[in-house]
Amino acid sequence: MFHSCFIKVLAFVVLFSACAVSAWAEKLHAESELIAQQIADYLDPSQPLFLDIRCGEWTPALNQSLSKILLERSFDLRQSLSNSPLRGYEPDTETPNLTDYGIDSAVLASVELSLKWKILEHKNFFSYRTERIPVYSFITKQTKLPENRLLRIDDYDFVPDESEQSSFSAPRLQWFEPIIVGTAVASIIFLLWTIE
């Protein structure tokens, strides 16, 4: 009896976890498409392009979404040999040798992730609280190859719609509010005491 209940609970936990991971992956993919659209607008289609994406957990989804968008926009997208699907993803440690690709010049687009925090204040008459919301800043650097000349730096700040990572502070009273509340309570007590 206990054994069968344990198996049912374990199966429920596994199914719930699988659904949660699937929903998280779907959300990450949808957000990466939005981010990739913004990054693609910064890039110039007139030169062959290498991508170097270093964005933590966003890297695989963003690499796939950005590559798809760039190919749809007729970019001359080149894949670095160190990023080959046969070898798995390994960020480039050095610039690619352009003679291996039969080209004289190209642009290396490096995308890096930086995490910032935005602080929102929620105020009303009796209290206020602060909320910290993560802001994902995707910094795109374009470098002209083979001379390694920096051409352009752009950044795109992405704030998730419903941030699970936001943190609330405890509500705090403003300095004058205890005086107002004390005066109101004393007035009510005085009125109740004097009314016959």
C-alpha positions in Angstrom: 0.0 0.0 0.0 2.7 2.5 1.1 4.9 1.4 -1.8 2.2 2.1 -4.5 1.3 5.5 -2.9 5.0 6.4 -3.0 5.3 5.4 -6.7 2.2 7.5 -7.5 3.5 10.5 -5.7 6.9 10.1 -7.4 5.3 9.8 -10.8 3.3 13.0 -10.2 6.4 14.9 -9.1 8.3 13.7 -12.2 5.4 14.7 -14.5 5.0 18.1 -12.8 8.8 18.7 -13.2 8.7 17.7 -16.8 5.8 20.2 -17.5 7.6 23.0 -15.6 10.9 22.4 -17.5 9.0 22.3 -20.9 7.2 25.6 -20.1 10.4 27.2 -19.0 12.2 26.1 -22.3 9.3 27.3 -24.4 9.3 30.7 -22.6 13.1 31.0 -23.0 12.8 30.2 -26.8 10.1 32.8 -27.3 12.1 35.4 -25.4 15.2 34.6 -27.4 13.4 35.2 -30.6 12.4 38.7 -29.5 16.0 39.4 -28.4 17.4 38.0 -31.7 15.2 40.3 -33.7 16.6 43.3 -31.9 20.2 42.1 -32.2 19.8 41.4 -35.9 18.8 45.0 -36.5 22.2 46.1 -35.4 24.1 43.9 -37.8 25.2 44.8 -41.4 24.4 42.3 -44.1 27.1 43.6 -46.5 29.9 41.6 -45.0 30.4 37.9 -44.2 29.5 37.4 -40.5 30.8 35.2 -37.7 28.8 34.9 -34.5 30.2 34.5 -31.0 27.4 34.3 -28.5 28.3 34.1 -24.8 25.1 34.5 -22.9 25.0 31.8 -20.3 21.7 29.8 -20.3 20.5 31.9 -23.2 23.4 30.8 -25.6 21.8 27.8 -27.4 18.4 29.3 -27.9 19.8 32.8 -28.9 22.3 31.2 -31.3 19.5 29.2 -33.0 17.1 32.1 -33.2 19.7 34.7 -34.3 21.1 32.4 -37.0 17.6 31.6 -38.3 16.7 35.4 -38.5 20.0 36.3 -40.2 19.6 33.5 -42.8 16.1 34.7 -43.5 17.5 38.2 -44.1 20.1 36.9 -46.6 23.2 37.4 -44.4 26.4 35.7 -45.4 26.6 33.8 -42.1 29.7 31.7 -41.5 30.0 29.1 -38.8 33.3 29.0 -37.0 34.9 25.5 -37.0 35.2 25.6 -33.2 31.4 26.1 -33.0 30.7 23.1 -35.3 27.7 21.0 -34.2 30.1 17.9 -34.4 32.2 19.4 -31.6 29.6 21.1 -29.5 29.6 24.7 -28.5 32.9 26.1 -27.5 33.3 29.9 -27.7 36.1 31.1 -29.9 39.3 31.8 -28.1 40.8 33.5 -31.2 39.6 35.0 -34.4 38.9 32.7 -37.3 41.4 32.3 -40.1 39.7 33.9 -43.0 41.7 32.1 -45.7 40.1 28.8 -44.5 36.8 30.3 -45.6 38.0 31.8 -48.9 37.3 35.4 -47.9 39.5 38.5 -47.4 37.4 40.3 -44.7 34.5 39.6 -42.4 32.8 40.9 -39.3 32.8 39.1 -35.9 29.6 39.8 -34.0 30.1 39.1 -30.3 27.1 39.0 -28.0 27.6 39.0 -24.3 25.1 39.1 -21.4 25.3 41.5 -18.5 22.8 41.4 -15.6 21.6 44.7 -14.1 18.9 45.4 -11.6 16.1 48.0 -11.9 14.6 49.2 -8.6 10.9 50.2 -8.6 9.3 52.0 -5.7 5.7 51.4 -4.9 4.3 54.2 -2.8 1.0 55.0 -1.2 0.0 57.2 1.7 0.7 54.8 4.5 3.7 52.8 3.2 6.1 52.2 0.4 8.1 49.2 -0.7 10.9 48.6 -3.3 11.1 45.9 -5.9 14.2 44.7 -7.7 13.7 43.5 -11.2 16.5 41.8 -13.2 17.4 43.5 -16.5 19.2 41.4 -19.1 21.5 43.6 -21.1 22.7 42.0 -24.4 25.9 43.8 -25.6 26.7 43.3 -29.2 30.2 44.2 -30.4 31.1 44.2 -34.1 34.8 43.7 -35.0 36.2 44.0 -38.5 38.4 41.1 -39.4 41.3 40.5 -40.0 42.5 43.8 -38.5 40.4 43.4 -35.3 39.1 46.9 -35.5 36.1 47.6 -33.4 33.3 48.9 -35.6 30.3 49.3 -33.3 28.9 48.5 -29.8 25.2 48.2 -29.2 23.2 47.0 -26.3 19.6 45.8 -25.8 18.0 45.7 -22.4 15.4 42.9 -22.0 13.1 42.8 -19.0 10.9 39.7 -18.7 7.2 40.3 -18.5 6.6 38.5 -15.2 9.9 38.3 -13.5 10.1 35.4 -11.1 13.4 36.7 -9.9 12.2 40.1 -8.6 12.6 40.7 -4.9 10.3 42.7 -2.7 11.3 44.6 0.3 9.1 44.7 3.4 6.6 47.6 3.5 8.1 50.5 5.4 6.2 53.4 7.0 7.2 56.9 6.3 8.4 59.0 9.2 5.2 61.0 9.7 2.7 58.2 9.3 2.9 56.9 12.9 2.1 60.4 14.1 -1.0 60.6 11.9 -2.1 57.1 12.9 -1.5 58.0 16.6 -3.5 61.2 16.3 -6.4 59.4 14.6 -6.5 56.7 17.3 -6.3 59.3 20.1 -9.1 61.4 18.4 -11.4 58.3 18.2 -10.7 57.4 21.9 -11.4 61.0 22.9 -14.7 61.1 21.0 -15.8 57.8 22.4 -14.9 59.0 25.9 -16.7 62.3 25.7 -19.8 61.1 23.9 -22.7 60.3 26.2 
